[in-house]
Structures are given as C-alpha cells and as structure tokens.
Amino acid sequence: MDTSLTPFISIVIPTYNRADLIPIAIQSVLDQTYQNWELIIVDNFSDDDTKEVVESFADHRISMLQLPRTGSVAASRNFGVLHSKGEWIAFLDSDDWWFPEKLSMVFKAIQSQPDLIYHDLQIVSGEDDEKSKKKTKSRKLKSPIFFDLLQNGNDIALSSVTLRKSTFAKVGGMNESPTFFAVEDYDTWLRIAQVTERFTHIHRVLGAYRLHDGNIGKINNFTYLSNALEGHLKELNSDQLRRYESLYIYQIARNKYNNKQFRECTKDLLFVLRFGRVEYVIKSAIMLLMNFILRGITPK
C-alpha cells in the first residue's frame, strides 16, 4: 500500500467509555476491502481503558483526538470532521460495525456523483452479537427528499452514512445544541436535503447496529422531537403535518394496543388510517380489526 496517499474517505467514530465495544468497530474498519481511508476516533476523555485499547491497534491511519465531554455527540463528530483530510466523511458509532465490503460498495456508488450515501444495517441485540432478522428501515427516498424525510420519518441510519465533506460544511455540520440530543443526525439530513437531492441508497446490509439500553437513538418522544424540528415543520402544510404526526401517533397507538388498552387506541389508529404511510396503514388496519374482535364488536 502507498502510505503517501491522502485518504479519500475519513471515518469518524465518537466514543466515551466503550473500551469493551470499540475494538469491534475498529477491526471492522481494518477489515475493509477498500483501504484508502483514515480513522479518527474522538474520545470524550473516557475513564476506562479506551485510550489503551485504541493504541493497541498499530496502524498509522488511526488517530485519536480528545474532546471534553459536553453531552453532545454532535460536537465530537464535528470535531472529527474538522480534523479530517478526506473528501468524503463516513460516520460509525463505537458500538456498531461494518461488513468488509462496505467501503468498496460506497466507493463504487460515489462514481455516480451523489452527495450522501446510506445503506441498510443488520440489527444486533445486546452484547452477545445476536443477530436478528430485522434491519434498519432504510429505503430509497422520493423527491422532494426534504418532505419525504420529514413526513415519513428518518430512515437513514447514522452508521451507514458517507457524505461529501463539502456538503457537510455547506450546512454547518451537526447542531450541537442540547435540544437536538439524539435528533442531530435527522436534523442534518433534513438540512442537507434542502441544498441537494443527490441521496443514494445502497439496498444492501453493509453493517450492524447494536441495540442496547445505551442507545441514545431510543428517544422517540413526540413533543421533544417536534420542538427540535420546529423550524423544519413550519415548511409543512396542514395535510403534510398530519402525515408527520401519524408516524408518532402510530407508535403511541401500538403501545396502547400492546398494553391491552383497546378502547383508548381506536381513535389513534383511525388517525393513522387516514394520514399514515402505507406500511403503518396496513398495521393499523390489522390492529383495528383485532381490536374489534377482542372487544367483541362487529365493525360497521
């Protein structure tokens, strides 16, 4: 390998006290079939063995920066990008990992001149790396991408994203405000969609997303999310806003249904039937039917 090459892709991994998990993420980068990369690990002054673990990987392409912990993972990602050399930025969380062909597939996709590339991820449960049959809900977005993302939800998993560094800079990076905690990636894709339509979805599972109690992405509070995205929501008309609301009303209705609150979930399910995306309309219709059966009511 020619060590004089300037890295084409810069990989940014933010981390804090992940000495037990980050080796898998790092090794998955080393195992890539595409090799013209640099790996920048931004550590928030972990008080475990993270520093020693990272240093045990003797590869000149790996560097570690330290940034005081502010509670904003967006700040760590921005800091990593600021110190990157590549034309393209790839994000990877320290508890996730990639499959060996990930960067090769991304490099191939880059030839068609996109600005942002994303793909599917396998969902893995717990620390035992137990793979499920489920994958993240990635899909090909429809134009206008901004409205598709906002009305139909964030279907872009952060550990799957590779984007032009210039595009990331154009939107000012990720918002580091505490009010965007766990929403900063969604907000970033929305802002990028306002300056470019060149999003490319690779319809393949090219990595793994670890599902555990520490995932900040589990925050799915409708009020919190709406407040964070208030600026974007102002762009929606009344019907588009109802479409957006239906995503979260569906989650509320499903929780009520699972808790056997059949009467309470009926109104919410009917709202989703009217305004929701197709997959949620189908699921809501099934729940409504079962609701009527379980309550001993024949639908009129």
Secondary structure, DSSP 8 states (H G I E B T S, - for coil): --TTS--SEEEEEEESS-TTTHHHHHHHHHT-S---EEEEEEE---SSSHHHHHHTS--TTEEEEE----S-HHHHHHHHHHT--SSEEEE--TT-EE-TTHHHHHHHHHTT--SEEEEEEEEEEGGGTEEEEEE-------SSHHHHHHHH-----GGG-EEEHHHHHHTTS----GGGTTTHHHHHHHHHHTT---EEEEEEEEEEEEE-TT-GGG---HHHHHHHTHHHHTT--HHHHHHHHHHHHHHHHHHHHHTT-HHHHHHHHHHHHHHS-HHHHHHHHHHHHHHHHHTT----
